[in-house]
Amino acid sequence: MIEIDALTKVYGSAQTPAVDQVSLRVPAGSVFGFLGPNGAGKTTTIKMMAGLLTPTSGRVRLGGHDVVRRRSAAMAQFGAVLEGSRNVYWSLSAWQNLMYFGRLKGMRKARIKERAGDLLTELGLWERRDDKVGGFSRGMQQKVAIAAALIAGPPIVLLDEPTLGLDVEATHTVKRWIAELARELGTTILLTTHQLDVVQELCDRVAVMRQGRLVSDLPTRDLLASFRERDRYEIRVEGAAPPGFDAVTSEGVSTISVRVRDPIEVYDVVERLRAHGAVMESLTQVQPDLEDVFLALVNEPSHA
């Protein structure tokens, strides 16, 4: 659904491209995490995808339509929630915003009203539908931005920090929507956020940019597995840890972190604990989360 081929962007006379030969494929109905630290080139890539910047070279196709050559057709495939609620008009009410964006997408008035009512009700904004968005809290403005992006049911949706400023209930609603849009309606979701727990929970695949280049593009499960610490284990024992073991004790349980050269050595550690009379509660291999993986990818030494 999203095809990016050798995408490159050089600003003016800059020696280093802001985006350097990036290629990606995002299939229909998937949730794709697109990550990178500030200055990595992620925002520039998104702007080229949205037709806001012209690539120096390479191309982007959305739903088979080239963003440069067939911009109108490509943009008809695309809805966006931009960080900071930048895709809604603060001088209009929530209802007026949805009516405007629905008509902009070519929807019939009756269908817009039906769809807007459903979205505002589910997001808890129905009672405030006639209030100007400028008077809303940041979280409420974000809800209106989400509704505006979804009003026409586009096949591709860019979600830039979609849960920023939302309360727990609204965050749960948005995450449920993301899953349902992809799994049940076949919507392709491009998710960018600094809330990596959301990415790990929802995304089928994750790409990471650094210094204008793509440094990883893998299914989420494979990406996490590739950083699994095969030599580190955590052992939880009742009470204080025996002498000679470094541990963190909390609420009557000690967690001992152990590094081994060979997994079979863990059995030796367990026998030593038993010899000291320790009562073991659990033994687990340390699993990295996406934050660990992200930091490793963006901080590893450059080989350029």
C-alpha positions in Angstrom: 0.0 0.0 0.0 3.0 2.3 0.7 6.0 2.0 -1.6 9.1 4.1 -1.1 12.0 3.6 -3.5 15.5 5.1 -3.0 14.0 8.2 -1.5 16.5 11.0 -1.1 16.3 14.6 -0.1 19.1 17.1 -0.1 18.5 20.7 1.1 20.3 23.4 -0.9 24.0 22.9 -1.0 24.1 20.6 2.0 26.8 17.9 1.7 24.8 15.3 3.7 21.3 14.3 2.5 18.5 14.7 5.1 17.1 11.5 3.7 19.5 9.1 2.0 18.3 6.2 -0.3 15.4 5.1 1.9 13.3 2.2 0.6 10.3 0.7 2.4 7.3 -1.5 1.6 4.2 -1.3 3.9 1.5 -3.9 3.0 -2.2 -3.2 3.2 -3.8 -3.8 6.6 -0.6 -3.6 8.6 0.4 -1.3 11.5 3.9 0.0 10.7 6.1 1.8 13.3 8.3 4.4 11.8 10.9 5.6 14.4 13.9 7.8 14.7 15.5 10.4 17.0 15.2 14.1 16.3 17.2 14.9 13.1 17.1 11.4 11.8 15.2 12.3 8.6 11.9 10.8 9.7 9.9 14.0 9.4 11.4 14.8 6.0 10.4 11.4 4.8 6.9 11.8 6.0 6.6 15.2 4.4 7.7 13.8 1.0 5.2 11.0 1.5 2.4 13.5 2.2 3.4 15.6 -0.9 4.6 18.5 1.2 8.2 18.2 -0.1 9.5 17.2 -3.5 12.2 14.4 -3.4 15.6 15.2 -4.8 15.4 11.6 -6.2 13.4 8.5 -5.7 9.7 8.1 -5.4 6.7 7.5 -3.2 3.6 5.6 -4.2 0.4 5.5 -2.1 -2.1 2.9 -3.1 -0.3 2.6 -6.5 -0.4 6.4 -7.1 2.9 8.4 -7.5 2.8 11.3 -5.0 4.6 13.7 -7.3 3.0 12.7 -10.7 -0.5 11.9 -9.4 -0.7 13.9 -6.2 -4.5 14.3 -6.0 -5.1 10.6 -6.5 -2.3 9.8 -4.0 -3.6 12.2 -1.3 -7.1 10.7 -1.6 -5.6 7.5 -0.1 -4.2 9.4 2.9 -5.4 10.7 6.2 -3.2 12.2 8.9 -3.1 13.0 12.6 -0.2 15.4 13.0 1.4 16.0 16.4 0.1 19.1 18.1 -3.4 18.9 16.5 -2.1 20.8 13.5 -4.6 19.4 11.1 -7.7 21.0 12.6 -9.0 24.5 12.7 -9.2 26.0 16.2 -11.6 28.7 15.2 -14.2 26.1 14.1 -16.2 23.8 16.4 -15.5 20.1 16.5 -18.6 19.5 14.4 -17.7 22.1 11.8 -14.2 20.6 11.5 -15.6 17.2 10.7 -18.1 18.6 8.2 -15.3 20.6 6.5 -12.9 17.7 6.2 -15.6 15.4 5.1 -16.7 17.6 2.3 -13.0 18.2 1.4 -12.8 14.4 0.9 -15.9 14.4 -1.3 -18.3 12.8 1.1 -22.0 13.3 1.0 -23.4 15.5 3.7 -25.7 12.8 5.2 -22.8 10.4 5.4 -20.5 13.0 7.1 -23.2 13.7 9.7 -23.6 10.0 10.5 -19.8 9.4 10.6 -19.1 12.5 12.7 -21.8 11.6 15.2 -20.2 8.1 15.6 -16.7 9.4 16.0 -17.5 12.3 18.4 -19.7 10.0 20.6 -17.0 7.3 20.8 -14.4 9.9 21.8 -16.6 11.5 24.4 -17.0 14.8 22.6 -20.6 14.7 21.5 -21.7 17.2 24.3 -19.0 19.6 23.2 -19.5 19.2 19.4 -20.6 22.9 19.0 -17.7 24.4 21.0 -14.7 25.9 19.3 -11.7 23.6 19.2 -9.4 26.5 20.3 -11.1 26.3 23.8 -10.5 22.6 24.2 -7.7 21.0 26.2 -4.8 19.5 24.3 -6.2 16.0 24.7 -9.6 17.0 23.4 -8.0 18.8 20.4 -6.1 15.6 19.7 -9.4 13.7 19.7 -10.9 16.1 17.1 -7.7 15.6 15.0 -8.1 11.9 15.1 -11.8 12.1 14.1 -10.9 14.5 11.2 -8.3 12.0 9.9 -10.8 9.1 10.1 -13.9 10.9 8.8 -13.6 9.6 5.2 -12.2 6.2 6.1 -9.0 6.6 4.1 -7.1 3.3 3.2 -3.8 4.8 4.6 -3.6 6.7 7.9 -0.5 8.5 9.3 -0.7 8.7 13.1 1.9 11.1 14.5 1.8 10.9 18.3 -1.9 9.9 18.3 -2.1 9.3 22.0 -0.3 12.5 23.1 -2.2 14.3 25.8 -5.0 11.7 26.0 -6.3 10.3 29.3 -6.1 6.6 29.9 -9.6 5.8 28.6 -9.1 7.8 25.4 -5.7 6.2 24.9 -7.3 2.8 25.2 -10.0 3.8 22.6 -7.4 5.0 20.1 -5.3 1.9 20.5 -8.4 -0.2 20.0 -9.3 1.8 16.9 -5.8 1.3 15.4 -6.1 -2.5 15.8 -9.6 -2.6 14.4 -8.8 -0.3 11.5 -5.9 -2.6 10.4 -7.3 -6.0 11.3 -11.0 -5.6 10.4 -11.1 -2.8 7.7 -7.7 -3.4 6.1 -6.5 0.1 6.8 -2.7 0.7 6.6 -1.4 2.5 9.6 1.9 4.4 9.7 2.6 5.1 13.3 5.2 7.5 14.6 5.6 8.2 18.3 8.0 8.4 21.1 5.8 6.2 23.2 7.6 3.0 22.3 5.4 0.8 24.5 2.5 1.7 22.1 4.6 0.7 19.1 5.6 -2.6 20.7 2.0 -3.4 21.5 0.4 -2.5 18.1 3.0 -2.6 15.3 3.5 -5.6 13.0 6.8 -4.2 11.7 9.2 -1.4 12.8 11.6 0.7 10.8 14.2 2.9 12.5 16.0 5.8 10.9 19.3 7.4 11.9 21.2 10.2 10.2 19.0 10.1 7.2 19.3 6.3 6.6 17.3 3.3 7.4 19.2 1.2 10.0 16.5 -1.4 10.6 13.3 -2.7 9.0 12.0 -5.9 10.6 8.9 -7.5 12.0 8.5 -6.4 15.6 9.0 -9.9 17.0 12.1 -10.5 14.9 13.6 -7.1 15.9 13.1 -7.8 19.6 14.5 -11.4 19.2 17.6 -10.1 17.5 18.5 -8.1 20.6 17.6 -10.8 23.1 20.4 -11.1 25.7 21.1 -14.8 25.5 23.7 -14.5 28.3 21.6 -12.7 30.9 19.0 -14.2 33.3 17.0 -12.9 36.2 16.4 -15.2 39.2 13.8 -14.2 41.9 14.3 -15.7 45.4 12.3 -15.2 48.6 13.8 -12.8 51.1 17.4 -11.6 51.0 19.9 -13.0 48.4 22.6 -15.2 49.8 26.1 -13.8 50.2 28.1 -13.4 47.0 25.0 -12.5 44.8 24.3 -9.0 43.7 20.5 -8.4 44.0 17.8 -5.9 44.3 15.3 -6.6 47.1 11.8 -5.3 47.1 8.7 -6.4 49.1 10.4 -9.5 50.4 11.7 -10.7 47.1 15.3 -10.4 45.7 16.0 -10.3 42.0 19.4 -11.5 41.0 20.9 -10.7 37.6 23.3 -13.3 36.2 25.4 -13.3 33.1 26.7 -16.6 31.8 28.9 -17.7 28.8 26.8 -20.8 28.2 23.1 -21.3 29.2 24.0 -24.5 30.9 25.9 -22.5 33.5 22.6 -21.2 34.8 22.1 -24.6 36.4 25.3 -24.1 38.4 24.0 -20.8 39.7 20.7 -22.4 40.7 22.6 -25.2 42.6 24.7 -22.5 44.4 21.5 -20.7 45.5 20.0 -24.0 46.7 23.1 -24.8 48.7 22.6 -21.5 50.6 19.0 -22.5 51.3 17.5 -19.9 48.9 13.9 -20.5 47.8 13.6 -19.7 44.1 10.4 -18.2 42.7 11.3 -17.8 39.1 14.1 -18.0 36.5 13.7 -16.0 33.2 15.9 -15.0 30.3 16.1 -11.3 30.0 13.9 -10.0 27.1 14.6 -6.5 25.7 11.8 -4.1 25.2 11.5 -1.8 22.2 13.1 1.1 24.1 16.2 -1.0 24.7 16.4 -1.9 21.0 15.7 1.6 19.8 18.5 3.1 22.0 20.9 0.5 20.8 20.2 1.2 17.1 20.4 4.9 17.3 23.4 5.1 19.5 25.6 2.4 17.9 28.8 3.8 16.3 28.4 4.9 12.7 30.3 2.9 10.0 29.8 5.6 7.3 
